């Protein structure tokens, strides 16, 4: 536990071992793949169905040791790129009695404890909900649930071992009744974004749905939804007295 000023805080992250694995392991793995490629180019070049056949033929014609050293260097470089992406995408969670800070390389946001009713980790995401059941944050993470739970509980946050609203979700299908106006169109657009693996578009559409009270949970490409307490669901059409009594009585 760290202390920021006079306020204790707990930082949950993968730690130095995670960085060591990424920055040491991935380059070594890339080097091994590069060496294996250089050692098998002669055999691969004789296979008619091998992908990137022209590249394999070119590698097979290179002199040694340049070919082996070159493929190893490319493998190491690819490993470093993967390590850099992994480092940038890892989530760092800093919790104290007043707020939680969620950091990645491309974002840094804080959420007040006073605005948060419950925190949980489910389906590979850390989720914070407000008193109406709306999402304040949903961040993908592989941080251990036990470490997150201890951090939040230590500082007095409400922690749940699973989504307390899980039973309220319904599978979305087009034209399903019960959704607010405009939600069906947004869900259709998000279904297309998920099918094309356009994660940024899917994330933005999730935010748009949240603004009209729709909370989502994904299972693969399937979308499950529920309404938060502030949502305005479509009301059944009211019939007029004339419609109820055709003779006007």
N, C-alpha and C positions, 0 to 999 in steps of 0.2 A: 504493500500500500504506500503510495506517494502522498506528499502533503503539498497542496498548492496554497501558499499563504498559511492561514490557520485552518484550512478546510481539507480534511483527509480525502484522498481519491484513490481509486483502483483502476489500473490500466490492464485491459485484456487484449493480448495480441499473440501472434504466433511465436514471438520472441526470437532470440538470436539463432536458435536451432533451425527454425523455419527458413531464415535468411541463408544460413549455411547450407542447408539442403538445396535451396533454389540456386544459389550462386556457385555452389560447388558441384552439386549433383547433375544439374541439367547440362552444363558445359561438358562434364565427363561423359554423360550419356550421349551427347551429340558427337563427341570425339570417337566414341566407340562405334556409333552408327556410320560415321565417315570412314573409319578404318575398315569396317565390314564391307561397305560399298566398294571401296577401292580393291579389297581382296577378292571380290566376287564379280567384278565387271566382265571378266573374260567369259565366265559361265553365263551371266545375265545376257550378254550380247548375243549369245546363241539361241536365246529363247524368243520365238516369234511374237509372243503375246505380251512381253514385258512392257510396262508403260515407260514413256520418255525414252524410247529406244534410241533416238538420235543422240541424246545426252549420254547414255550408257556407252554407245559406240565411240563417242568423242573421248570419254574418260578412258576407255580401253586402249585407245591409241596413244595416250600421253605417256611419256617416258617416266621411269621410276628413278628416284623416289618422289618426283614432283607430284605425280598423281595421288599417291597416298597422303603426302603432306598437305596437298591442296584440299582433298576431301575431309581430312581431319580438321583443318582450319575452318572450313565452311560449317562443319558439324559443331565445333566449339562456338562459332559466331551465332548459329541458330539457337544453341543452348542459352547463350547470354541474352538473346532477344526474349526467349521464353521466360527466363528468370526476371528480366526487367518488367515484362507484362505482369507476371505474378506478383512482384513487389508492389507495382502500382495499384493493383486491384485488391490487395489484401485490406481488410477492415481493421482499424484500431479503435477500440471502445474505451473511453475514459469516463468513469462514473464517480460522482460525488453525491452529497445529500441534496444538492439543488438542481443539478442538471446532468445530462449525459452528452458527451461529445463523440460524434461519429466521423471518422476521418478516413479518406482515401486520397490518392494523389490528386484526383480531379474534384474533390469536394471536401468541405469541412463545415459541419453543421452541428448546432447544439439544440437540445430539446429540454425544456424545463420539467422537473419532476411534478410541479404543480399542475401541469397540463396533461399529465400522463396517469392513466388509471392502472394499466397492466402492461407488463413486458413478457415476451415469451420467445422461444426459438422453435420454429416448426418448418418443415419442408425446406431446410437449408437456408432459412432467412431469420434474421433478428427483427422482431416486429414490436412496435410501440403503439398502443391504442389509447384514445382519449375516453372520457366518460360516456360518450355517445356511441362508442364502438367503432369510430372512424380511425383510419390509420394515420398516425403522425409520422411514421417512418417504417420502411420495409427494406432491409439491406441484406443481400446475399452474403453468407459467411460460412466458413467451416470451423469457426471457433467452437470449442467444446461447450455444450450446453451447461455442464456442471460448473465450469469456470465463470460463465456469464451469470448463472443463477446466483452463485456466491457473491459476485461483485455487486449485483443489484440489491440482493437481500441485505448485504452488509450495510448498505447506505439507506435502507428503509424503503426501497421501491417495492411496488407490488409485482411479484414474479409468479407466472403460471408455468407449469410443466408442459402445457400444450395450449393450442388455440382454444380459448373458452367459448368461442362462437362456432366451432367446427361443425356442430350438428345443424347450424342454421343455413349452411351453404346449399345451393341448388345448382345442378348442372345446367349451363346455358345452352339453349337451342334457339335458333332464329324464331322471332315472333312470339317468344314466350311471354305470357301475360304477367303483370306484377312489377315490371320495371318502370322507372321514371321515363318521361319523355326524352327521346334522344339516346337513351342508353343502348337500345338494340343496334342502332347504326354504329355507335362507337365499338360495341362488342364485335360486330361484323368486321370492322376495320382492323381491330386488334387480332382477330382470328387470322386474317390475311398476313398481318405482320409476323405473328408467331410462325405461320407456315413457311414464311420466307426467311426466318431467323433474323428479323430486323428488330433487335432487342431495344434499341433506343426508341423506335416508334412504339413498340409495345409498352415500354415504360411510360412514355408520354401519354398514351391513351389510358393507361391505368390511372394516371393523375387526373385526367379529364373526367373519368368515371367517378373518381373519388369526390370531385367537386359537386356532383349531383347525387351523392350518397350511396354509390355502389362500391362495395368492397370485394376484391377478387382473390381467388386462390387458384393457382394453376396446377394441373396434374398432366405433365407432358404438354400436349397441344390442346388439352381440354380446359375450358374455363368454367370455374364454379363461382357463384356470386351470392351475396347477401346484401341487405340494406342496413345502413346504420340508422341510429335513432333520429337523425336530422333529415333523412331522405323523404322526399315527397313522392309516394307511389301513386300511380294512376288510380283514380276513383271510379267505381262502377257508374255508368251513365244513369242519371236519375230520370225516371219516367215522369211524364206530366200526368196531371189528373185526367186529361182527355185520353191519354194512352192507356191508363188504368181502367177507365170506364168509357168504352167506345160510344155509348149512347149519351154521354155527357152528364150522367147522373152521379 
